[in-house]
Amino acid sequence: MGVITTADERRDSALEHIDDAIKDLADIVVGKVWGYDEYSRDYELKLFKLFSELAGIRHDFERDI
């Protein structure tokens, strides 16, 4: 096993933050948590787009690790 560098730690932290953001956005756009119905349709679509984009980023990120 190799040495874990500060860069490795920051990369892993970034990936964890992306995962957290995806989970939070999924709660909103998929789970439709309390308050979801207060958002405009345009904002809901924007959140769903961001959710999808982050999922793609995570996929690309993990593929390259």
C-alpha positions, 0 to 999 in steps of 0.5 A: 500500500502506498503513502496517502498524500495530502492531495489524495486526502483532498481528492477524497474529501472533494468526492465525499462532498460531491456525494453529499451534494448528490444525496441532498439534491436527491432528497429534494428532487426525488424524495420531494422533502417538506418544502419542495412544493414551495419552489417554482417549476423553473427552480425545480428543473434547475435543481434536477439539472444540477443533480444530474450534472453532479452525478455525471461528475462523480461518475467521471471522477470515480472512473479516473481514480 
